[in-house]
Amino acid sequence: VKTTLPQRLLSEHVKHMTWVAFESLRWGRKHRVLLVLGYEDGFQVLDVTEDIHGSVSSPVEMVSKKENGMLLLCPLPTPATPRKGVKGDAIDPAAHPIMAYTVKRNPNVVHLLSLPLNKVVETLRPAGSAVTALQASPRLLVVGMGTRVDVYDADQPMKLFSVNCSARDPTNFALGG
C-alpha cells in the first residue's frame, strides 16, 4: 500500500539510520528514482521520482520492512526477455521490481522482496561465508562472499556458476550491463 511518509516520521528515525542510497529502476513502463533508507532494524524504499514540473511534491513509501541489522540492499532490474533453454521456475512478472537484501542475523541468505507485493518471493542460500556484496543486471544477480562470487540467473533465481577470487577485497567487483 502506497502512503505518503509524514515528515516527522522520517526525522524520528534518523538516529537509527545506518545507510542511505539512491537507486534507479523501471517499474512497469515508468522509470523511478528510489531513496533507500537502511535502519538498524529494517529499511524503507521511497519513490522520489520528479513530476513533469521537475519537483518531488512528497516522497511516497513503496515498502517498509522490519528486519534486525540490515547489511545489503540491491534493486534487481526487470529481467531481460526470458531465454530459451534455461530451466527453472521464473519469478512472476507481477512481482517486479524486486529488491535483494541480507541481514546480520543470517548473512548467508539473500532475500528477494517484491516491491508491489511487499513480500519475499524467493530466498537464496549461497553456501559458504557471509554475503559481502550484491549487484544486479537485467540478466544476472551476483552475490559476493569472502573468496567466492556466485552468479544467478535474474529471471529464474538459480545459480549459474561460481568464481573463486582473492580474499583481499571481496566487496570490490563490478557487473557490466
C-alpha positions as CSV (number, residue, x, y, z in Angstrom):
1,V,0.0,0.0,0.0
2,K,1.4,3.3,-1.0
3,T,1.3,6.1,1.6
4,T,2.8,9.5,1.9
5,L,5.6,9.4,4.5
6,P,5.0,12.1,7.2
7,Q,7.9,14.5,7.7
8,R,8.0,13.8,11.5
9,L,8.2,10.0,10.9
10,L,11.4,10.4,8.9
11,S,13.0,12.8,11.4
12,E,12.2,10.4,14.3
13,H,14.1,7.6,12.7
14,V,17.3,9.4,11.6
15,K,19.2,8.5,14.7
16,H,18.7,4.8,13.8
17,M,19.7,5.2,10.1
18,T,22.8,3.2,9.0
19,W,22.9,4.0,5.3
20,V,21.2,5.9,2.5
21,A,21.2,5.3,-1.2
22,F,19.5,6.4,-4.4
23,E,18.6,3.7,-6.8
24,S,17.1,3.9,-10.3
25,L,14.8,1.2,-11.8
26,R,12.0,0.6,-14.1
27,W,8.6,-0.1,-12.7
28,G,6.2,-1.1,-15.4
29,R,6.8,1.4,-18.2
30,K,8.0,4.2,-15.9
31,H,11.5,5.0,-14.7
32,R,11.6,5.5,-11.0
33,V,14.1,7.1,-8.7
34,L,14.1,5.5,-5.2
35,L,15.5,6.7,-2.0
36,V,16.5,3.6,0.1
37,L,16.9,4.2,3.8
38,G,18.6,1.5,5.9
39,Y,17.9,1.4,9.6
40,E,19.3,-0.7,12.4
41,D,16.0,-2.6,12.4
42,G,14.9,-2.6,8.8
43,F,14.6,-0.4,5.6
44,Q,12.3,1.8,3.7
45,V,12.1,2.4,0.0
46,L,10.6,5.8,-1.0
47,D,9.7,6.9,-4.5
48,V,11.3,10.3,-5.1
49,T,10.7,10.5,-8.8
50,E,10.3,14.0,-10.1
51,D,7.0,15.0,-11.6
52,I,6.6,16.7,-15.0
53,H,7.5,20.0,-13.4
54,G,10.8,18.7,-12.1
55,S,9.9,18.6,-8.5
56,V,9.2,15.9,-5.9
57,S,6.0,17.0,-4.1
58,S,6.1,14.3,-1.5
59,P,8.0,11.1,-1.2
60,V,5.8,8.0,-1.5
61,E,6.7,4.9,0.6
62,M,6.9,1.9,-1.7
63,V,7.8,-0.6,1.0
64,S,8.9,-0.7,4.6
65,K,10.4,-3.8,6.2
66,K,11.4,-4.5,9.8
67,E,14.4,-6.8,10.0
68,N,17.2,-6.7,12.5
69,G,20.6,-5.5,11.3
70,M,20.3,-4.7,7.6
71,L,23.5,-5.4,5.7
72,L,23.0,-5.0,2.0
73,L,20.2,-4.0,-0.3
74,C,20.2,-4.1,-4.1
75,P,17.4,-3.5,-6.7
76,L,17.0,-6.1,-9.4
77,P,16.2,-4.6,-12.8
78,T,13.2,-6.1,-14.5
79,P,14.7,-9.2,-16.2
80,A,15.5,-9.3,-19.8
81,T,13.3,-11.4,-22.1
82,P,13.3,-15.0,-20.9
83,R,15.9,-17.0,-22.7
84,K,15.0,-20.3,-24.3
85,G,16.7,-23.4,-22.9
86,V,17.0,-22.0,-19.4
87,K,15.4,-24.4,-16.9
88,G,13.7,-23.4,-13.7
89,D,10.7,-21.5,-12.4
90,A,10.7,-17.8,-13.4
91,I,9.6,-15.3,-10.8
92,D,6.1,-14.0,-11.6
93,P,6.5,-10.8,-13.7
94,A,3.9,-9.1,-11.5
95,A,6.4,-9.4,-8.6
96,H,8.8,-7.0,-10.2
97,P,10.6,-4.8,-9.3
98,I,12.4,-6.8,-6.7
99,M,14.9,-5.8,-4.0
100,A,17.6,-8.3,-2.9
101,Y,18.7,-7.9,0.7
102,T,20.7,-9.6,3.5
103,V,20.5,-9.1,7.3
104,K,23.1,-9.5,10.1
105,R,21.1,-12.2,11.8
106,N,21.6,-14.5,8.8
107,P,24.2,-13.0,6.4
108,N,24.4,-16.3,4.4
109,V,20.9,-15.7,3.0
110,V,19.7,-13.4,0.2
111,H,16.0,-12.5,0.3
112,L,14.2,-11.3,-2.9
113,L,11.5,-8.9,-1.9
114,S,8.7,-7.9,-4.3
115,L,8.0,-4.2,-4.1
116,P,4.5,-4.4,-5.5
117,L,3.5,-7.5,-3.4
118,N,5.5,-6.4,-0.3
119,K,6.6,-10.0,0.4
120,V,9.7,-12.2,0.0
121,V,9.2,-14.2,-3.2
122,E,12.4,-16.1,-3.2
123,T,15.2,-16.9,-0.8
124,L,18.8,-17.8,-2.0
125,R,21.1,-19.7,0.3
126,P,24.6,-19.5,-1.2
127,A,27.0,-21.9,0.6
128,G,30.0,-20.5,2.3
129,S,30.8,-17.3,4.1
130,A,28.6,-14.3,4.7
131,V,27.4,-12.2,1.7
132,T,29.5,-9.1,1.4
133,A,28.2,-7.6,-1.9
134,L,25.2,-7.7,-4.2
135,Q,25.0,-6.5,-7.8
136,A,22.4,-7.0,-10.4
137,S,21.7,-6.5,-14.1
138,P,18.6,-7.5,-16.2
139,R,20.2,-10.9,-16.7
140,L,22.2,-11.6,-13.6
141,L,22.2,-11.4,-9.8
142,V,25.8,-11.5,-8.4
143,V,26.4,-12.5,-4.8
144,G,29.9,-11.7,-3.5
145,M,31.2,-13.7,-0.5
146,G,34.6,-14.0,1.2
147,T,36.5,-15.8,-1.5
148,R,33.8,-16.6,-4.0
149,V,31.3,-14.9,-6.2
150,D,28.1,-16.8,-7.1
151,V,26.2,-15.8,-10.3
152,Y,22.5,-16.3,-10.5
153,D,20.0,-16.1,-13.4
154,A,17.9,-13.0,-12.6
155,D,14.9,-14.4,-14.4
156,Q,14.8,-17.7,-12.6
157,P,16.9,-17.4,-9.5
158,M,19.1,-20.4,-9.9
159,K,22.8,-20.5,-9.6
160,L,24.6,-20.5,-13.0
161,F,28.2,-20.7,-11.8
162,S,30.7,-19.7,-9.1
163,V,34.0,-18.0,-9.4
164,N,36.8,-18.2,-6.8
165,C,38.6,-15.0,-6.1
166,S,41.1,-13.3,-3.8
167,A,40.0,-12.7,-0.3
168,R,41.8,-9.3,-0.3
169,D,38.7,-7.2,-1.1
170,P,35.6,-9.4,-1.7
171,T,33.3,-6.3,-1.9
172,N,35.2,-4.8,-4.9
173,F,33.7,-6.2,-8.1
174,A,31.7,-4.8,-11.0
175,L,29.0,-6.1,-13.1
176,G,28.6,-4.8,-16.6
177,G,25.1,-4.2,-18.1
